[in-house]
Amino acid sequence: LFGSAVRWDLADLELSAIEDLDERIPALQKWMARAPQDPNGIIRLVELLAEAGRRDEALSLGRRLREQGLMTLKIARQLGDVLARAGLEGEATRTYSEIVEFDPKNTASRRLLGDIYLSRSWFEPAYRQYASTAEAAPSDPLRWLRLATAAAGAGRVDEALRLRTETAVPRFAP
C-alpha cells in the first residue's frame, strides 16, 4: 500500500535474533531510517516501545500514526492491541473501531470488530457489533450465537438463552 523501501520480513527476521529489547529498538530504528514515514515500521516501533515499558513514547507514536491518517485495518488492530495491553481500554476501543470506519456497511469488518471486543471481554461493544451483523443476515445461526455469547457476557442472560434457543430452531435450516 505504501510502496515501502524496506523489506519488513527481512527486518523482522533480523530483529527476532536480538534478544535484548534495548538493542532491538535501535536496530529497528536503523531499518526505519530507510523509510521514516512508513507506518509498518512505526507500528513495529510502537510495539517494541510498549514491550520495553516505554508506554508514553509508544502512545505518542501511535497517536501520531492516527493523526497522520496512515491507519490501515492491520495497523488499527495492532495499535489497538498495544493500547489494550497498556490498559487504555477507551483509547483501544476507539482505535479498534477504525476497522469498521473504513467500510461501515461491511458485516465482515463488524464481525471482526465484535470478535476483537469479545476476545478482550468487552461484551457491550461486542454485543453492538454482533447485533448489526445478525440483523444483516438473519438466517445465519453463527451470527446469532455470537450475539448470544456477547449478551451473556454483558449480563443479559435471559436474552442470551432466548437467542440460543431460537438458533436451535429449524428456521435456520437451508
JOUR-V778366 format. One record per residue. N is the residue number from 1. RES is the residue in one small letter. SS is DSSP state (@ for helix, = for strand, . for the rest). D_FIRST is the distance of its C-alpha to the first C-alpha in Angstrom with 1 decimal. Layout:
# JOUR-V778366
N_RES_SS_D_FIRST / N_RES_SS_D_FIRST
This chain:
# JOUR-V778366
1_l_._0.0 / 2_f_._3.8 / 3_g_._5.7 / 4_s_._8.1 / 5_a_._11.7 / 6_v_._12.7 / 7_r_._13.3 / 8_w_@_13.3 / 9_d_@_15.3 / 10_l_@_18.0 / 11_a_@_17.9 / 12_d_@_18.5 / 13_l_@_21.3 / 14_e_@_22.9 / 15_l_@_22.8 / 16_s_@_24.2 / 17_a_._27.3 / 18_i_._28.1 / 19_e_._30.2 / 20_d_._31.1 / 21_l_@_28.6 / 22_d_@_30.1 / 23_e_@_29.1 / 24_r_@_25.7 / 25_i_@_24.4 / 26_p_@_25.3 / 27_a_@_23.9 / 28_l_@_20.5 / 29_q_@_20.9 / 30_k_@_21.6 / 31_w_@_18.2 / 32_m_@_16.6 / 33_a_._18.7 / 34_r_._16.6 / 35_a_._13.6 / 36_p_._15.3 / 37_q_._12.8 / 38_d_._10.0 / 39_p_@_10.2 / 40_n_@_10.2 / 41_g_@_13.4 / 42_i_@_14.8 / 43_i_@_14.8 / 44_r_@_16.5 / 45_l_@_19.0 / 46_v_@_19.6 / 47_e_@_20.6 / 48_l_@_22.8 / 49_l_@_24.5 / 50_a_@_25.3 / 51_e_@_26.6 / 52_a_._28.7 / 53_g_._30.2 / 54_r_._28.7 / 55_r_@_27.8 / 56_d_@_28.1 / 57_e_@_25.7 / 58_a_@_23.1 / 59_l_@_23.6 / 60_s_@_23.4 / 61_l_@_20.0 / 62_g_@_18.7 / 63_r_@_20.2 / 64_r_@_18.7 / 65_l_@_15.1 / 66_r_@_16.2 / 67_e_@_18.1 / 68_q_._15.3 / 69_g_._13.3 / 70_l_._10.4 / 71_m_._11.0 / 72_t_._9.1 / 73_l_@_11.7 / 74_k_@_11.7 / 75_i_@_12.1 / 76_a_@_14.7 / 77_r_@_16.5 / 78_q_@_16.6 / 79_l_@_17.8 / 80_g_@_20.2 / 81_d_@_21.6 / 82_v_@_22.2 / 83_l_@_23.9 / 84_a_@_26.0 / 85_r_@_27.1 / 86_a_._28.2 / 87_g_._30.3 / 88_l_._28.6 / 89_e_@_28.7 / 90_g_@_28.5 / 91_e_@_25.4 / 92_a_@_23.8 / 93_t_@_24.7 / 94_r_@_23.2 / 95_t_@_19.9 / 96_y_@_19.9 / 97_s_@_20.8 / 98_e_@_17.5 / 99_i_@_16.4 / 100_v_@_18.7 / 101_e_@_18.1 / 102_f_._14.8 / 103_d_._17.2 / 104_p_._20.8 / 105_k_._22.5 / 106_n_._20.5 / 107_t_@_23.2 / 108_a_@_21.0 / 109_s_@_19.1 / 110_r_@_22.6 / 111_r_@_23.9 / 112_l_@_21.3 / 113_l_@_22.0 / 114_g_@_25.7 / 115_d_@_25.4 / 116_i_@_23.9 / 117_y_@_26.7 / 118_l_@_29.2 / 119_s_@_28.3 / 120_r_._29.0 / 121_s_._32.2 / 122_w_._31.1 / 123_f_@_33.1 / 124_e_@_33.4 / 125_p_@_29.7 / 126_a_@_29.2 / 127_y_@_32.2 / 128_r_@_30.7 / 129_q_@_27.5 / 130_y_@_29.6 / 131_a_@_32.0 / 132_s_@_29.6 / 133_t_@_28.3 / 134_a_@_31.9 / 135_e_@_33.0 / 136_a_@_30.2 / 137_a_._31.5 / 138_p_._35.1 / 139_s_._36.0 / 140_d_._33.5 / 141_p_@_35.6 / 142_l_@_32.8 / 143_r_@_31.5 / 144_w_@_35.0 / 145_l_@_35.5 / 146_r_@_32.4 / 147_l_@_33.9 / 148_a_@_37.2 / 149_t_@_35.9 / 150_a_@_34.3 / 151_a_@_37.6 / 152_a_@_39.6 / 153_g_@_37.7 / 154_a_._38.1 / 155_g_._41.8 / 156_r_._42.1 / 157_v_@_44.0 / 158_d_@_46.0 / 159_e_@_43.0 / 160_a_@_41.3 / 161_l_@_44.4 / 162_r_@_44.7 / 163_l_@_41.1 / 164_r_@_41.6 / 165_t_@_44.9 / 166_e_@_43.6 / 167_t_@_40.8 / 168_a_@_43.5 / 169_v_._45.3 / 170_p_@_45.0 / 171_r_@_43.4 / 172_f_@_40.1 / 173_a_._41.3 / 174_p_._39.8
